[in-house]
Amino acid sequence: TQWFTKAASHGLSDSQYNLGVLLENGLGVKADRVEAYKWYALAAKNGDTDAKARRDELKGTLSASDLAIAESLVSSFKAQTPNDARAAGEDWKKRVNNDANG
């Protein structure tokens, strides 16, 4: 689950869906339907139709308070950016050039 979590946190919808499946069914992790809903909803936002179907089905099984928590997790999610040394170096060069020219 470590790699699914890492990839899902970076916004990869396939991994978000797969992590939802693992969490919903307690496969290799403790079952957590609130977290499963979050990952399904995020994957659905990225166009995954299977995730949309699972999210909608799971929605009917959550209590109102659990659904509110899950929706809050979805709305506060921000994909992590990969730690790319080349991109960081290019960004640094742009900032240095902007400061020198600016």
ZIDAKA-V79928 format. One record per residue. N is the residue number from 1. RES is the residue in three letters. PSI is psi in degrees with one decimal (999 if undefined). Layout:
n->{N	N}
res->{RES	RES}
psi->{PSI	PSI}
This chain:
n->{1	2	3	4	5	6	7	8	9	10	11	12	13	14	15	16	17	18	19	20	21	22	23	24	25	26	27	28	29	30	31	32	33	34	35	36	37	38	39	40	41	42	43	44	45	46	47	48	49	50	51	52	53	54	55	56	57	58	59	60	61	62	63	64	65	66	67	68	69	70	71	72	73	74	75	76	77	78	79	80	81	82	83	84	85	86	87	88	89	90	91	92	93	94	95	96	97	98	99	100	101	102}
res->{THR	GLN	TRP	PHE	THR	LYS	ALA	ALA	SER	HIS	GLY	LEU	SER	ASP	SER	GLN	TYR	ASN	LEU	GLY	VAL	LEU	LEU	GLU	ASN	GLY	LEU	GLY	VAL	LYS	ALA	ASP	ARG	VAL	GLU	ALA	TYR	LYS	TRP	TYR	ALA	LEU	ALA	ALA	LYS	ASN	GLY	ASP	THR	ASP	ALA	LYS	ALA	ARG	ARG	ASP	GLU	LEU	LYS	GLY	THR	LEU	SER	ALA	SER	ASP	LEU	ALA	ILE	ALA	GLU	SER	LEU	VAL	SER	SER	PHE	LYS	ALA	GLN	THR	PRO	ASN	ASP	ALA	ARG	ALA	ALA	GLY	GLU	ASP	TRP	LYS	LYS	ARG	VAL	ASN	ASN	ASP	ALA	ASN	GLY}
psi->{-20.0	-45.4	-34.9	-42.7	-45.1	-48.2	-41.2	-38.8	-21.7	3.8	12.0	113.7	-35.7	-42.7	-35.2	-44.8	-48.9	-39.2	-38.5	-43.6	-46.5	-45.3	-38.8	-38.2	-1.3	39.5	102.2	-4.4	164.7	132.7	134.8	97.6	-26.4	-47.6	-38.5	-45.1	-44.7	-49.3	-37.9	-45.0	-40.7	-42.4	-38.2	-38.9	-29.1	9.8	6.1	109.7	-33.0	-40.4	-38.8	-44.3	-43.8	-42.1	-47.3	-38.0	-43.3	-33.5	-39.8	-12.5	-8.7	146.2	163.9	-40.1	-39.9	-38.4	-40.0	-40.4	-45.7	-43.9	-35.5	-41.1	-39.2	-47.6	-24.7	-3.7	134.2	120.8	138.7	148.8	143.0	150.9	89.9	108.3	-38.6	-45.7	-39.0	-40.3	-42.2	-39.8	-42.4	-43.8	-42.0	-41.6	-40.9	-46.0	-40.3	-40.0	-38.5	-32.4	-5.2	999}
